[in-house]
Amino acid sequence: MIPVLLILIPLVTGLISFFLKQSAAAKNWALLSSVITLAVAVTGIFFLPANQLAFDAPWLPNLGSRFTLMTDGMGKMLCLLTAVSFPLIFAATYRNDYSNAPGFYGLMLLSQAGLLGVFLAADALLFYFFWELALIPVYFLCSIWGGNKRIAVTFKFFIYTFIGSLLMLVGIIYLYFQSPDHSFALQSFYHITLEAKQENLIFWLFFLAFAIKMPIFPFHTWQPDAYEQSPTATTMVMSGIMVKMGIFAVVRWLIPVFPNASVHYGNLVIILSVTGMLYASLIAIRQDDIKRLIAYSSIAHIGLMCAALFTLNKTGWEGVMIQMFNHGVNVIGLWVVADVIEQKTGTRKFSELGGLAQKAPVLAILFVVMALANIALPLTNAFIGEFLMFNGLFHFNVWIAAIAGISVILAAIYTLNMVQKVLYGKTAVATENAVEIKGNVQLVLVILAIVVMVLGIYPQPMIDLTKDTVHAILVK
């Protein structure tokens, strides 16, 4: 029942949140719900046997669809990331005020339920249901509580994701009719045999949906605007967890179901991914807004993960597995810092900041830790993941690995420039009256910094957790 509880707790508490009357009650309710979900996730992942981490029950029997949930190593890791992230997000943004806070937190919890469902579903129709459940609340969160340009940005986000979801649904229905037992079961999809032309066509129906969600070049254009205009708590969910839906889906649904097409189009996907890494990194260098810089940085990091997946190299895949978790930790830490800076100074522009380390030295130290993790400095959590992914790319093609490696240099440039412009030099008008962080924000950043250092020094537990997924798909 653990998988069911993981979905049910945020789903029910999210619905209840809409009926709460006070903002403080909604905040506390959401935080309590997320802590309970975390406790259930930790108990299930670390203390219960595997046979208690699966669930199967009738759902839509006439359609051949069942409510089937499963938790392999990758699913456990992403459920853990989701369960850890939400209480940290709620705690870090606890002092942020929202109009109609019960509605805001209700939608956030519904999104968490959808995300956990995506990572647990072993039925294609159920997977699609949770895919939409994760996305629809985010659409309303952005359109209601976003910035001044939220309507145009949210419309673009909706069009991109709607088209991708529609294409995937068409692919799912087609595979249903091709499955040996006319079911939506994951294992049935794995046993489908398609002709080359059919496989190549249906591959793209799925891949486009996943490429938009990650996103990779050239399907990325919705992302920077959406991250900039969304409320920061929602942006943390989108960049820290939701982009992993695309990476996860490639591993769970795309490559095992379309193995020949994945090989056939692997070079093209890798080229697009590496192109996106360089493009996003160059654009990040030119940014004057912290949010937009982090957004483009995220595109570059996700591009490396996607490229490593399509090398079909075991070492590269091990890097992707642990980097999904590490990227979530690191980017959420950067968003927390961005939110704190905006709250304290009233601006996100580098040109209006400076000298913040003189006013908030603890914030400066924690900001530097998250920034160094963003550039994968040795002894930070991102180092081992990037090392393994580049190793996989190197074994696939030396030249592609060398070109992709340029993004590491570019990441150091834009990240260290951000640190220098925000923290050092003379204090600006915006930073003159800034004060030190304390309370919830300081606690959240300390926790994230500890995770960065611990997994940077000893990443083996995360590798062990996800090795069964790599072995099951790549080692036949």
C-alpha positions as CSV (number, residue, x, y, z in Angstrom):
1,M,0.0,0.0,0.0
2,I,3.0,2.3,0.2
3,P,2.8,3.4,-3.4
4,V,-0.9,4.1,-3.1
5,L,-0.3,6.2,0.1
6,L,2.4,8.2,-1.6
7,I,-0.2,9.3,-4.2
8,L,-3.2,9.4,-2.0
9,I,-1.8,11.6,0.8
10,P,-1.0,14.7,-1.4
11,L,-4.1,14.1,-3.5
12,V,-6.5,14.1,-0.6
13,T,-4.8,16.8,1.4
14,G,-4.6,18.9,-1.8
15,L,-8.3,18.6,-2.3
16,I,-9.0,19.4,1.4
17,S,-6.7,22.5,1.1
18,F,-9.2,24.2,-1.2
19,F,-11.8,24.3,1.6
20,L,-9.5,25.9,4.1
21,K,-10.2,29.5,5.0
22,Q,-7.0,31.0,6.3
23,S,-3.6,31.4,4.6
24,A,-1.6,30.3,7.7
25,A,-3.8,27.1,7.9
26,A,-3.2,26.3,4.2
27,K,0.6,26.8,4.6
28,N,0.8,24.6,7.7
29,W,-1.5,22.0,6.2
30,A,0.6,21.7,3.0
31,L,3.8,21.5,5.0
32,L,2.3,18.8,7.3
33,S,1.1,16.8,4.3
34,S,4.5,17.0,2.6
35,V,6.3,15.8,5.8
36,I,3.9,12.9,6.1
37,T,4.5,12.0,2.5
38,L,8.3,12.1,3.1
39,A,8.0,9.9,6.1
40,V,6.0,7.3,4.1
41,A,8.5,7.5,1.2
42,V,11.5,7.0,3.5
43,T,9.8,4.1,5.3
44,G,8.9,2.4,2.1
45,I,12.2,2.9,0.3
46,F,14.6,2.1,3.1
47,F,12.7,-0.2,5.5
48,L,10.2,-2.3,3.7
49,P,10.8,-5.3,1.4
50,A,10.3,-5.0,-2.4
51,N,7.0,-7.0,-2.4
52,Q,5.4,-4.3,-0.3
53,L,6.3,-1.6,-2.9
54,A,4.0,-2.7,-5.6
55,F,0.2,-2.5,-6.1
56,D,-2.2,-3.9,-8.7
57,A,-6.0,-3.5,-8.8
58,P,-8.7,-3.3,-11.5
59,W,-9.2,0.2,-12.8
60,L,-10.8,0.2,-16.3
61,P,-11.1,-3.5,-17.1
62,N,-13.1,-3.0,-20.3
63,L,-10.2,-1.0,-21.7
64,G,-7.5,-3.4,-20.5
65,S,-6.1,-0.9,-18.1
66,R,-5.2,-1.6,-14.4
67,F,-4.2,0.6,-11.5
68,T,-0.7,-0.9,-11.4
69,L,2.1,0.7,-9.5
70,M,5.8,-0.4,-9.3
71,T,9.0,0.9,-7.7
72,D,12.3,-0.1,-9.2
73,G,15.5,1.8,-8.2
74,M,14.9,4.7,-10.5
75,G,11.3,5.1,-9.3
76,K,12.4,5.0,-5.7
77,M,15.0,7.6,-6.3
78,L,12.6,10.0,-8.0
79,C,9.9,9.4,-5.4
80,L,12.5,10.2,-2.8
81,L,13.5,13.4,-4.6
82,T,9.8,14.4,-4.9
83,A,9.1,13.6,-1.3
84,V,12.2,15.5,0.0
85,S,11.7,18.5,-2.3
86,F,8.2,19.5,-1.4
87,P,8.7,20.1,2.4
88,L,11.9,22.0,1.6
89,I,10.1,24.1,-0.9
90,F,7.2,24.8,1.4
91,A,9.6,25.7,4.3
92,A,11.9,27.9,2.1
93,T,8.9,29.9,0.8
94,Y,6.9,29.8,4.0
95,R,7.0,33.6,4.5
96,N,5.8,34.3,0.9
97,D,2.2,35.5,0.7
98,Y,-0.2,34.4,-2.0
99,S,-3.7,35.6,-2.7
100,N,-6.0,32.6,-2.1
101,A,-3.3,30.6,-0.4
102,P,-5.6,27.6,0.1
103,G,-6.0,27.3,-3.7
104,F,-2.3,27.8,-4.3
105,Y,-1.2,25.1,-1.9
106,G,-4.0,22.8,-3.0
107,L,-2.7,22.9,-6.6
108,M,0.9,22.4,-5.4
109,L,-0.1,19.2,-3.5
110,L,-2.1,17.9,-6.5
111,S,1.0,18.4,-8.7
112,Q,3.0,16.4,-6.2
113,A,0.4,13.6,-6.4
114,G,0.7,13.7,-10.2
115,L,4.5,13.6,-10.1
116,L,4.6,10.6,-7.7
117,G,2.0,8.8,-9.9
118,V,4.2,9.3,-13.0
119,F,7.2,7.8,-11.3
120,L,5.1,4.8,-10.0
121,A,2.7,4.0,-12.9
122,A,3.3,0.7,-14.7
123,D,0.2,1.1,-17.0
124,A,0.4,3.4,-20.0
125,L,-3.1,4.9,-19.5
126,L,-2.5,5.4,-15.8
127,F,0.9,7.0,-16.7
128,Y,-0.9,9.4,-19.0
129,F,-3.5,10.2,-16.4
130,F,-0.8,11.2,-13.9
131,W,1.2,13.0,-16.5
132,E,-1.7,15.3,-17.0
133,L,-2.4,15.5,-13.3
134,A,1.1,16.8,-12.7
135,L,0.9,19.4,-15.5
136,I,-2.6,20.9,-15.2
137,P,-2.1,22.3,-11.7
138,V,1.1,23.9,-12.8
139,Y,-0.7,25.6,-15.6
140,F,-3.1,27.2,-13.1
141,L,-0.3,28.0,-10.7
142,C,1.5,30.0,-13.4
143,S,-1.5,31.7,-14.9
144,I,-3.0,32.8,-11.5
145,W,0.0,33.6,-9.4
146,G,2.7,34.3,-12.0
147,G,4.3,37.6,-13.1
148,N,3.1,40.4,-15.3
149,K,3.6,38.4,-18.5
150,R,2.0,35.3,-17.1
151,I,-0.9,35.0,-19.5
152,A,1.1,34.9,-22.7
153,V,3.8,32.7,-21.1
154,T,1.3,30.3,-19.7
155,F,-0.5,30.1,-23.0
156,K,2.7,29.1,-24.7
157,F,3.5,26.6,-22.0
158,F,0.0,25.1,-22.4
159,I,0.3,24.8,-26.2
160,Y,3.7,23.1,-26.1
161,T,2.6,20.6,-23.4
162,F,-0.8,20.0,-24.8
163,I,0.6,19.1,-28.3
164,G,3.2,16.8,-26.7
165,S,0.6,15.1,-24.5
166,L,-1.8,14.7,-27.4
167,L,0.9,13.1,-29.6
168,M,1.8,10.7,-26.7
169,L,-1.8,9.7,-26.3
170,V,-2.1,8.8,-29.9
171,G,1.1,6.7,-29.6
172,I,-0.3,5.0,-26.5
173,I,-3.6,4.1,-28.2
174,Y,-1.7,2.7,-31.2
175,L,0.5,0.5,-29.0
176,Y,-2.5,-0.7,-27.1
177,F,-4.0,-2.2,-30.4
178,Q,-0.6,-3.7,-31.2
179,S,0.0,-5.3,-27.7
180,P,-0.4,-9.1,-27.6
181,D,-3.1,-9.0,-24.9
182,H,-4.7,-5.7,-25.8
183,S,-3.7,-4.0,-22.6
184,F,-1.9,-0.9,-21.5
185,A,0.4,-2.8,-19.2
186,L,4.1,-1.7,-19.3
187,Q,5.3,-5.3,-19.7
188,S,2.8,-5.8,-22.6
189,F,4.3,-2.8,-24.3
190,Y,7.8,-4.2,-23.8
191,H,6.7,-7.3,-25.8
192,I,5.3,-5.4,-28.8
193,T,7.1,-6.0,-32.1
194,L,6.7,-3.4,-34.7
195,E,7.9,-3.0,-38.3
196,A,10.8,-0.5,-38.7
197,K,8.6,2.2,-40.3
198,Q,5.9,1.8,-37.6
199,E,8.5,1.9,-34.8
200,N,10.2,4.9,-36.2
201,L,7.0,6.9,-36.4
202,I,5.6,6.0,-33.0
203,F,9.0,6.7,-31.5
204,W,8.6,10.3,-32.4
205,L,5.1,10.6,-31.0
206,F,6.5,9.7,-27.6
207,F,9.9,11.4,-27.9
208,L,8.4,14.8,-28.8
209,A,6.2,14.7,-25.7
210,F,9.3,13.9,-23.5
211,A,11.6,16.3,-25.3
212,I,9.2,19.2,-24.7
213,K,9.0,18.3,-21.0
214,M,12.7,18.0,-20.4
215,P,13.2,20.3,-22.5
216,I,15.9,19.9,-25.1
217,F,16.7,22.0,-28.1
218,P,14.8,23.1,-30.1
219,F,11.7,22.4,-27.9
220,H,12.9,24.5,-25.0
221,T,11.6,28.0,-25.8
222,W,8.7,27.8,-23.4
223,Q,10.9,27.1,-20.4
224,P,12.9,30.3,-19.6
225,D,9.8,32.5,-19.8
226,A,7.8,30.0,-17.7
227,Y,10.5,29.8,-15.0
228,E,10.8,33.6,-14.9
229,Q,7.1,34.3,-14.7
230,S,6.0,31.5,-12.3
231,P,5.9,31.9,-8.6
232,T,9.2,30.7,-7.3
233,A,7.8,27.7,-5.4
234,T,6.2,26.5,-8.6
235,T,9.4,27.1,-10.5
236,M,11.3,24.9,-8.0
237,V,8.8,22.1,-8.7
238,M,9.1,22.6,-12.5
239,S,12.9,22.7,-12.6
240,G,13.8,20.4,-9.7
241,I,11.3,17.6,-10.3
242,M,9.0,18.0,-13.3
243,V,11.8,18.1,-15.9
244,K,12.8,14.6,-14.6
245,M,9.4,13.4,-16.0
246,G,10.9,13.6,-19.5
247,I,14.2,11.9,-18.5
248,F,12.3,9.2,-16.6
249,A,9.9,8.6,-19.4
250,V,12.8,8.1,-21.9
251,V,14.2,5.4,-19.6
252,R,10.9,3.7,-18.6
253,W,8.8,4.0,-21.8
254,L,10.8,5.1,-24.8
255,I,14.0,3.2,-25.1
256,P,12.7,-0.2,-23.9
257,V,9.6,0.0,-26.1
258,F,11.4,1.3,-29.2
259,P,14.9,-0.1,-29.0
260,N,15.7,-0.1,-32.7
261,A,14.4,3.4,-33.3
262,S,16.3,4.6,-30.3
263,V,19.5,3.3,-31.9
264,H,18.5,4.6,-35.3
265,Y,17.8,8.2,-34.1
266,G,20.3,8.2,-31.3
267,N,22.9,10.3,-33.1
268,L,20.3,12.9,-34.0
269,V,19.0,13.2,-30.4
270,I,22.6,13.4,-29.1
271,I,23.4,16.2,-31.6
272,L,20.3,18.1,-30.6
273,S,21.1,17.7,-26.9
274,V,24.7,18.8,-27.2
275,T,23.6,21.7,-29.4
276,G,21.2,22.7,-26.7
277,M,23.9,22.5,-24.0
278,L,26.1,24.9,-25.9
279,Y,23.3,27.2,-26.9
280,A,21.8,27.5,-23.5
281,S,25.2,28.0,-21.9
282,L,26.0,30.9,-24.2
283,I,22.7,32.5,-23.7
284,A,23.1,32.1,-19.9
285,I,26.3,34.1,-20.0
286,R,24.4,37.1,-21.5
287,Q,21.6,37.1,-18.8
288,D,21.1,39.9,-16.4
289,D,18.4,38.1,-14.4
290,I,19.1,35.4,-11.9
291,K,16.0,33.4,-12.8
292,R,16.7,33.3,-16.5
293,L,20.3,32.3,-15.9
294,I,19.2,29.4,-13.7
295,A,16.6,28.4,-16.4
296,Y,19.2,28.3,-19.2
297,S,21.7,26.5,-16.9
298,S,19.0,23.8,-16.3
299,I,18.5,23.3,-20.1
300,A,22.3,22.7,-20.4
301,H,22.3,20.1,-17.6
302,I,19.2,18.3,-18.9
303,G,20.8,18.2,-22.3
304,L,23.8,16.3,-21.0
305,M,21.5,13.8,-19.3
306,C,19.5,13.2,-22.5
307,A,22.7,12.8,-24.6
308,A,24.1,10.3,-22.1
309,L,20.9,8.2,-22.3
310,F,21.1,7.8,-26.0
311,T,24.7,6.6,-25.9
312,L,23.1,3.4,-24.4
313,N,26.3,3.2,-22.4
314,K,26.1,1.6,-18.9
315,T,28.5,4.1,-17.3
316,G,26.7,7.0,-18.8
317,W,23.3,5.7,-17.6
318,E,24.6,5.3,-14.1
319,G,25.6,9.0,-14.2
320,V,22.1,10.0,-15.4
321,M,20.5,8.1,-12.6
322,I,22.3,9.9,-9.8
323,Q,22.3,13.2,-11.7
324,M,18.6,13.3,-11.8
325,F,18.5,13.4,-8.0
326,N,21.6,15.7,-7.7
327,H,20.3,18.2,-10.3
328,G,17.0,18.5,-8.4
329,V,18.9,19.2,-5.1
330,N,21.2,21.8,-6.8
331,V,18.7,23.7,-8.8
332,I,16.2,23.9,-5.9
333,G,19.0,25.4,-3.8
334,L,19.7,28.0,-6.5
335,W,16.0,28.9,-6.7
336,V,15.9,29.3,-2.9
337,V,18.8,31.7,-3.1
338,A,17.2,33.6,-6.0
339,D,14.0,33.9,-4.1
340,V,15.8,35.1,-1.0
341,I,17.7,37.7,-3.0
342,E,14.5,39.0,-4.6
343,Q,12.7,39.2,-1.3
344,K,15.5,41.0,0.4
345,T,16.5,43.4,-2.4
346,G,13.5,43.7,-4.6
347,T,15.4,42.8,-7.7
348,R,16.9,39.9,-9.6
349,K,19.1,41.8,-11.9
350,F,22.9,41.5,-11.6
351,S,23.3,45.0,-12.7
352,E,21.4,46.2,-9.7
353,L,23.1,43.9,-7.1
354,G,26.5,43.7,-5.5
355,G,28.3,43.4,-2.2
356,L,25.6,41.1,-0.7
357,A,28.3,39.0,1.1
358,Q,29.0,42.0,3.3
359,K,25.4,42.1,4.5
360,A,24.6,38.4,4.6
361,P,27.8,36.2,4.9
362,V,25.9,33.0,5.8
363,L,23.8,33.4,2.7
364,A,27.0,34.1,0.7
365,I,28.6,30.8,1.9
366,L,25.6,28.7,1.1
367,F,25.1,30.4,-2.2
368,V,28.7,29.6,-3.1
369,V,28.2,25.9,-2.2
370,M,25.2,25.6,-4.5
371,A,27.0,27.5,-7.2
372,L,30.0,25.2,-7.1
373,A,27.7,22.2,-7.2
374,N,26.1,23.8,-10.3
375,I,29.5,23.7,-12.1
376,A,30.2,20.1,-10.8
377,L,33.3,20.9,-8.8
378,P,34.9,17.8,-7.3
379,L,33.6,16.9,-3.9
380,T,30.2,18.3,-4.8
381,N,27.3,15.9,-5.7
382,A,27.2,16.9,-9.4
383,F,30.8,15.9,-10.1
384,I,30.4,12.2,-10.1
385,G,27.3,12.3,-12.2
386,E,28.8,14.5,-14.8
387,F,32.0,12.5,-14.8
388,L,30.1,9.3,-15.5
389,M,27.9,10.9,-18.2
390,F,30.9,12.4,-20.0
391,N,32.6,9.0,-19.7
392,G,29.6,7.5,-21.5
393,L,29.8,10.2,-24.2
394,F,33.5,9.6,-24.6
395,H,33.0,5.9,-25.3
396,F,30.3,6.8,-27.8
397,N,32.2,9.4,-29.7
398,V,35.3,11.3,-28.6
399,W,34.5,14.4,-30.7
400,I,30.9,14.7,-29.4
401,A,32.3,14.4,-25.9
402,A,34.9,17.1,-26.5
403,I,32.3,19.5,-27.9
404,A,29.9,18.8,-25.1
405,G,32.8,19.4,-22.6
406,I,32.9,23.1,-23.7
407,S,29.7,23.5,-21.8
408,V,31.6,22.8,-18.5
409,I,33.8,25.8,-19.2
410,L,30.8,27.9,-20.1
411,A,29.0,26.8,-16.9
412,A,32.0,28.0,-14.8
413,I,31.9,31.3,-16.6
414,Y,28.2,32.2,-16.1
415,T,28.0,30.7,-12.6
416,L,31.1,32.4,-11.2
417,N,30.1,35.7,-12.9
418,M,26.7,35.4,-11.1
419,V,28.4,34.8,-7.8
420,Q,30.8,37.7,-8.3
421,K,28.1,40.2,-9.4
422,V,25.7,39.3,-6.6
423,L,28.0,38.8,-3.6
424,Y,31.2,40.9,-4.1
425,G,32.2,44.4,-5.0
426,K,30.6,47.5,-3.5
427,T,27.1,47.3,-2.1
428,A,24.4,48.6,-4.4
429,V,21.4,50.6,-3.5
430,A,19.3,47.4,-3.6
431,T,21.7,45.5,-1.2
432,E,22.5,48.4,1.2
433,N,19.8,47.4,3.6
434,A,19.8,43.6,3.1
435,V,20.0,41.5,6.2
436,E,21.2,38.0,7.0
437,I,19.0,34.9,6.3
438,K,17.6,33.0,9.3
439,G,14.9,30.6,10.3
440,N,13.4,28.3,7.7
441,V,15.4,29.6,4.7
442,Q,18.7,29.1,6.5
443,L,17.7,25.6,7.6
444,V,16.7,24.6,4.1
445,L,19.9,25.8,2.5
446,V,22.0,24.1,5.2
447,I,20.2,20.8,4.5
448,L,20.7,21.2,0.8
449,A,24.4,22.1,1.3
450,I,24.9,19.0,3.5
451,V,23.3,16.8,0.8
452,V,25.6,18.4,-1.8
453,M,28.7,17.6,0.3
454,V,27.7,14.1,1.5
455,L,26.7,12.8,-2.0
456,G,29.8,14.5,-3.4
457,I,32.1,12.6,-1.1
458,Y,30.2,9.3,-1.0
459,P,27.7,8.8,-4.0
460,Q,27.7,5.0,-3.9
461,P,24.4,4.6,-2.1
462,M,22.6,6.4,-4.9
463,I,24.4,4.3,-7.5
464,D,23.4,1.1,-5.7
465,L,19.8,2.3,-5.5
466,T,19.4,2.7,-9.2
467,K,21.7,0.0,-10.6
468,D,18.8,-2.5,-11.1
469,T,17.1,-0.1,-13.6
470,V,20.3,0.2,-15.7
471,H,20.9,-3.5,-15.6
472,A,17.3,-4.4,-16.6
473,I,17.3,-2.2,-19.7
474,L,20.9,-2.3,-21.0
475,V,22.1,-5.7,-19.9
476,K,20.0,-8.2,-21.9
